[in-house]
Amino acid sequence: MAILNTTLRLVGRPDELRAQLFSRSLDVRIRTLLENPNAVLGGLPGVEGWEQAPSGYVLAVSDPEVAAPQVARALVGVGAEILSIAESRHLLEEIYLELIDEDVEARRR
């Protein structure tokens, strides 16, 4: 795949482009938000940070395959009802928009 915006911006497979432009993250959906999410999610192996989302949390992770089981165990340990834990997948449109936004920011400097 090639992305153009008056010039060739980036070439690569969609997964390669996602890896270059976005950090890896997990979308965690639970039935009820945690009382103290930092106590549960902070400091877990593979979890670099988190933020609250409408139906749960988005966790920045170094490796989803390492972090997901740790997150699941921690949530079960505090009695949370897990609806889903999945790696975030950015759409091709998001890749394009990220590149266009970078290009606009570069021209403003």
Secondary structure, 3 states (H helix, E strand, C coil): CEEECCCEEEECCHHHHHHHHCCCEEEEEECCCCCCHHHHHCCCCCEEEEEEECCEEEEEECCHHHHHHHHHHHHHHCCCCEEEEEECCCCHHHHHHHHHHHHHHHHHC
